[in-house]
Amino acid sequence: MGPDGVASLSRPLNRALYACIRGAIQEGSLAPATRMPPQRDLAVELGLSRNTVMFAYEQLMAEGYLTARTGSGTFVADTAPERFLNASVIVATDPQRQGAVPMPGLSPRGQRLIANASASSTQWGAFMPGVPDLARFPHRRYAQIAAKLWRQPHPEWLSYSHGGGLPALREAVAAHLRVARSVQCDASQVLITEGIHQAIDLVVRMLGTPGETAWVEEPAYWGIRGVLEVSDIGMVPRPVDAEGMTLPDTGAVLRRPAPRFIFVTPSHQYPLGAVLSLKRRRELLEFARRQGSWIVEDDYDSEFRFSGQPIPSLQGLEPDAPVIYIGTFSKTLYPGLRMGYMVLPKPIAAAFQTAHAELYRAGHLMTQATVAEFMQAGDYAAHIRRMRPLYARRRAILAGLIEQYLGPDALHEHASNAGLHLVLRLPDGVDDAAVAARAREQGIMVRPLSRYYMTPSVQRGLLLGYACVPEESIAPAFHTLMRCLH
Ligand SMILES: Cc1ncc(COP(=O)(O)O)c(C=O)c1O
């Protein structure tokens, strides 16, 4: 689909046409590879405006039902997402899963979620992307704080949470984000979550209305797509270049309905690594203000930048920006902690805190008290300071091996010197999913880059996480991977 593809689900005629074509694809009367009539012809035939047909086609392309081939027209896609989902029994096709599992009776949402599931059954070892070095977690110090708190636990810490999490932790998070990420906030705006997935779920439930759309980076973190799959919000992929998420030209913006949400990783685009340029940041903020969209800034790993100045958050760039900032302790502490945070604009903060308790019956206050003290005592900042040079060295070793064996072009050109993973590019014809599966058989965990795309025009490559691999293990693991590549 074109870079400006936007869905219009709010206009009844588009909606009707979209639903009609989608239904025909799902029930098989429009078979895969069928050539669709040109938009102009269909508009004349049905007595509709050309725009109506264009909106319907673009939504179907965004959802993967149709594909456009330059110069030859629009076709029914071979991989229409619900073609197999509508069967009463579906099969999990992820090769990483333990065999195929039939799942009868799931709702269409449940089926969509399972069909797109991407969480790996193994989460530790070379080169698992996105996992920090858990062997270096200062567990003795953490356990000392936890043990002290457990000797005299506050009864409230053992009860349900309400109001957005433990005040001491919200204070500590606000203080950290003001200093480390230039986020403009105080503790009243902070909400402690169980991580970024939950934060996105809450945002969409609280601010989204069925039929609205969200812009999602293309490629993007698969977890966002999973959460959006089970909402009634349509996803519109926005291509990414060396300056981060691209924006449509002004004419296209005016012709199409505004997205309700814009999900973006401005400080370190996931997974390709670009930094959203200042010019784009300003344009994005202006666009969101004008169109009434919410920007959701996913700042998942920005504590780990190895050269140059830290990239300040988008949220802090302008006062009263329409930005919901979300972050996680998964990379700085450990993913199993299941703890993250949101920073909300003041007018909606209290409503979100109440909704969080109503929806998820939040808790883990004892753990929150431990993390709060860990932060207040300076252990959190010290741990990040210790891990930063360690990850920088591991990154340099892996990047050096890739350059030595595959040449400088094998590293993705958008990558910045930051984060916990690298992207190794593969030539277009290579089946990166097959390479990843082969590597896995040899005990090496990598993720195929093509899995991060929604549209058929994918780049091939592998995501290699280096943070969890001790220095001395990087070269042996890399050589095993090389054998799988050849
Ligand atoms: C871009 C991005 N956002 C969010 C997450 C997950 O965050 P959490 O562990 O808090 O759910 C990840 C994990 O790798 C990620 O890469």
The ligand as a Tripos MOL2 file, in Angstrom:
@<TRIPOS>MOLECULE
LIG
   16    16     1     0     0
SMALL
NO_CHARGES

@<TRIPOS>ATOM
      1 C1          9.4400   -1.3680   21.3940 C.3       1 LIG1
      2 C2          9.0710   -2.1930   22.5890 C.ar      1 LIG1
      3 N1          8.0620   -1.8150   23.3730 N.ar      1 LIG1
      4 C3          7.7040   -2.5540   24.4350 C.ar      1 LIG1
      5 C4          8.3520   -3.7100   24.7790 C.ar      1 LIG1
      6 C5          7.8950   -4.5670   25.9270 C.3       1 LIG1
      7 O1          7.7560   -3.8750   27.0930 O.3       1 LIG1
      8 P1          7.1850   -4.6290   28.3810 P.3       1 LIG1
      9 O2          8.1670   -5.6840   28.7450 O.co2     1 LIG1
     10 O3          7.1010   -3.5480   29.3990 O.co2     1 LIG1
     11 O4          5.8400   -5.1720   28.0470 O.co2     1 LIG1
     12 C6          9.3990   -4.1490   23.9980 C.ar      1 LIG1
     13 C7         10.0970   -5.4140   24.3270 C.2       1 LIG1
     14 O5         11.0010   -5.8550   23.6910 O.2       1 LIG1
     15 C8          9.7710   -3.3700   22.8840 C.ar      1 LIG1
     16 O6         10.7690   -3.7740   22.0990 O.3       1 LIG1
@<TRIPOS>BOND
     1     1     2 1
     2     2     3 ar
     3     2    15 ar
     4     3     4 ar
     5     4     5 ar
     6     5     6 1
     7     5    12 ar
     8     6     7 1
     9     7     8 1
    10     8     9 2
    11     8    10 1
    12     8    11 1
    13    12    13 1
    14    12    15 ar
    15    13    14 2
    16    15    16 1
@<TRIPOS>SUBSTRUCTURE
     1 LIG1         1 GROUP 0 **** ****
